[in-house]
Amino acid sequence: MSERRPFPPPLRRFVELFNEARFWDGHEVLEDEWRAKKSDFYQGLILYASAFVHVQRDNRHGILAQLDKATRRLAPYGPSYLGIDVERLLLHARTVRACVERGDPVPLIRLELDPALFPGTEPEIRDE
């Protein structure tokens, strides 16, 4: 049996920052990796974090615009990718959208990196 590869450090840090509601900082952590790996998945996570920057700024239009872009980027990666339950994230995006449209408070989500959802063959982990 082969040894599991570790989660990419920038992804681990992104998840930590996201869970601390440091959405802008999380966005920044993945920026270089997104550009280096040309990863639509990383871009989707960046856009998702950006939606919550707009939540913090109470910018309804920004929330909805970033959620739409994030959803388009993340949807092809379902049900899971790089240890993240993408379907759960997309369901949360729909919930957030509905809350924003009704004017209700936006619920946060806690991201988790699940080793069972991480085959270790994703292009983002090459050359680490």
KOLMARZA-321320 format. One record per residue: x, y, z of N, C-alpha, C in turn. Coordinates in steps of 0.02 Angstrom, whole numbers, padded with zeros to 5 digits, always signed. Layout:
N
XYZXYZXYZ
...
END
This chain:
128
+00042-00059+00000+00000+00000+00000+00045+00062+00000
+00028+00110-00042+00069+00170-00046+00050+00219+00009
+00099+00259+00027+00089+00309+00080+00048+00367+00052
+00001+00391+00092-00040+00448+00071+00003+00511+00068
-00011+00551+00018+00023+00616+00014-00012+00665+00060
+00027+00710+00088-00004+00760+00132-00044+00811+00091
-00091+00842+00125-00128+00896+00092-00079+00952+00075
-00089+00986+00020-00045+01041+00003-00046+01095+00058
+00013+01117+00080+00015+01167+00134-00026+01229+00121
-00027+01258+00060-00069+01317+00050-00144+01302+00059
-00165+01242+00040-00235+01223+00050-00250+01215+00124
-00205+01183+00160-00215+01176+00233-00221+01244+00266
-00177+01290+00247-00178+01357+00276-00242+01394+00257
-00263+01387+00194-00326+01418+00172-00383+01395+00216
-00389+01330+00228-00443+01303+00269-00439+01331+00340
-00380+01334+00369-00372+01362+00436-00397+01435+00438
-00375+01475+00390-00394+01545+00389-00469+01554+00376
-00496+01515+00330-00568+01518+00315-00607+01503+00379
-00587+01452+00415-00623+01433+00476-00615+01483+00533
-00566+01527+00528-00557+01581+00575-00592+01645+00552
-00631+01640+00497-00665+01697+00466-00616+01749+00441
-00556+01727+00423-00505+01771+00393-00506+01758+00318
-00562+01776+00288-00574+01759+00218-00526+01792+00170
-00510+01855+00181-00463+01889+00137-00394+01857+00141
-00372+01841+00202-00307+01810+00210-00305+01741+00176
-00359+01704+00182-00363+01638+00149-00359+01646+00074
-00393+01695+00048-00391+01710-00023-00319+01723-00045
-00283+01762-00006-00213+01779-00022-00168+01718-00021
-00179+01672+00027-00137+01612+00033-00141+01568-00029
-00198+01564-00060-00206+01521-00119-00189+01556-00185
-00182+01620-00184-00173+01659-00245-00113+01635-00287
-00055+01629-00255+00005+01607-00292-00002+01536-00318
-00030+01492-00276-00040+01423-00297-00088+01418-00355
-00141+01457-00353-00189+01458-00409-00153+01476-00473
-00114+01528-00471-00079+01551-00531-00027+01500-00554
+00011+01472-00506+00064+01425-00524+00035+01360-00552
-00018+01335-00522-00047+01270-00543-00102+01278-00595
-00123+01340-00608-00178+01353-00655-00240+01312-00636
-00254+01312-00571-00306+01270-00543-00374+01305-00539
-00421+01281-00578-00489+01308-00572-00519+01293-00504
-00498+01238-00473-00523+01221-00407-00500+01273-00356
-00436+01289-00357-00411+01340-00312-00444+01408-00326
-00455+01423-00389-00488+01485-00405-00559+01486-00376
-00594+01429-00380-00660+01424-00351-00660+01436-00276
-00610+01409-00241-00605+01420-00168-00590+01494-00154
-00547+01524-00195-00532+01595-00186-00595+01637-00194
-00634+01621-00246-00696+01658-00258-00746+01646-00201
-00748+01585-00174-00792+01570-00118-00773+01612-00057
-00708+01614-00042-00684+01655+00014-00701+01729+00001
-00694+01750-00061-00710+01819-00078-00783+01836-00065
-00828+01788-00076-00898+01799-00061-00907+01817+00012
-00867+01786+00056-00874+01798+00127-00839+01862+00149
-00791+01885+00110-00765+01953+00121-00822+02002+00111
-00863+01989+00059-00920+02033+00046-00974+02025+00100
-00980+01966+00129-01026+01958+00186-01003+02004+00242
-00939+02003+00257-00912+02045+00310-00922+02120+00296
-00924+02138+00233-00933+02208+00213-01007+02225+00201
-01050+02175+00210-01122+02184+00200-01137+02209+00129
-01104+02179+00081-01111+02196+00010-01150+02140-00026
-01215+02147-00026-01260+02097-00054-01241+02079-00126
-01232+02129-00168-01214+02116-00238-01149+02076-00244
-01099+02096-00205-01034+02061-00206-01040+01988-00185
-01080+01976-00133-01090+01907-00110-01118+01864-00167
-01172+01888-00197-01206+01849-00249-01162+01840-00310
-01127+01892-00330-01083+01887-00389-01026+01837-00377
-00995+01840-00319-00939+01795-00305-00964+01723-00295
-01022+01714-00264-01050+01646-00257-01064+01616-00325
-01091+01656-00371-01105+01630-00439-01040+01607-00472
-00988+01649-00469-00925+01631-00500-00894+01570-00466
-00897+01568-00400-00868+01512-00363-00904+01447-00380
-00969+01450-00384-01009+01390-00399-00991+01363-00468
-00984+01407-00517-00965+01385-00584-00897+01351-00584
-00850+01376-00546-00783+01347-00543-00782+01281-00505
-00820+01278-00450-00816+01219-00406-00860+01160-00429
-00915+01174-00463-00963+01121-00481-00932+01062-00517
-00886+01072-00564-00857+01014-00598-00816+00968-00553
-00800+00989-00493-00757+00950-00449-00795+00907-00399
-00862+00908-00404-00901+00868-00358-00895+00794-00375
-00910+00752-00329-00935+00766-00262-00881+00789-00213
-00818+00771-00226-00765+00793-00181-00700+00801-00220
-00656+00841-00192-00592+00853-00225-00542+00879-00175
-00481+00854-00178-00427+00874-00134-00447+00873-00060
-00488+00824-00042-00508+00816+00028-00566+00859+00049
-00595+00898+00004-00651+00942+00021-00716+00914-00008
-00767+00912+00032-00833+00890+00011-00864+00947-00030
-00854+00944-00096-00876+00998-00140-00952+01002-00141
-00986+00946-00140-01060+00948-00140-01086+00985-00078
-01055+00975-00022-01075+01010+00040-01063+01086+00031
-01008+01103+00000-00992+01174-00012-01043+01205-00059
-01062+01169-00111-01111+01195-00159-01180+01201-00127
-01198+01155-00084-01261+01160-00047-01260+01222-00002
-01204+01233+00030-01197+01292+00072-01203+01356+00031
-01174+01356-00029-01180+01415-00073-01253+01429-00089
-01292+01378-00103-01363+01388-00117-01399+01415-00055
-01381+01390+00003-01411+01414+00065-01395+01488+00076
-01332+01505+00066-01310+01575+00075-01347+01620+00026
-01351+01599-00036-01387+01639-00088-01459+01651-00065
-01493+01600-00042-01563+01607-00021-01567+01655+00039
-01521+01650+00085-01521+01695+00143-01512+01768+00122
-01464+01779+00076-01451+01847+00053-01512+01874+00017
-01543+01834-00025-01602+01857-00062-01660+01873-00015
-01666+01838+00041-01719+01852+00090-01700+01907+00139
-01637+01924+00141-01613+01973+00190-01600+01943+00258
-01592+01877+00261-01578+01842+00323-01503+01840+00337
-01483+01828+00399-01412+01820+00415-01381+01762+00375
-01319+01770+00357-01284+01719+00318-01250+01670+00365
-01265+01606+00357-01231+01555+00398-01161+01542+00371
-01115+01532+00416-01047+01514+00396-01042+01438+00392
-00990+01414+00360-00977+01343+00355-00906+01331+00380
-00895+01275+00411-00828+01256+00432-00802+01207+00379
-00746+01224+00349-00716+01180+00299-00675+01126+00334
-00674+01068+00303-00635+01012+00330-00597+00979+00273
-00537+00957+00289-00498+00917+00242-00503+00845+00264
-00537+00805+00225-00551+00735+00242-00504+00690+00202
-00459+00654+00235-00414+00609+00199-00450+00557+00156
-00510+00538+00176-00548+00489+00137-00571+00518+00069
-00571+00584+00063-00592+00618+00002-00531+00644-00037
-00473+00617-00023-00411+00641-00052-00371+00583-00082
-00383+00567-00145-00346+00511-00175-00271+00524-00184
-00252+00588-00186-00181+00603-00193-00157+00603-00264
-00203+00605-00312-00183+00604-00382-00200+00670-00417
-00224+00718-00381-00246+00781-00409-00186+00820-00437
-00195+00854-00493-00140+00893-00522-00110+00945-00475
-00150+00970-00429-00126+01022-00383-00070+00998-00338
-00061+00932-00330-00009+00909-00285+00054+00886-00322
+00054+00890-00386+00115+00872-00424+00170+00921-00408
+00231+00895-00409+00291+00936-00399+00295+00967-00330
+00267+00935-00281+00272+00963-00213+00333+00934-00179
END
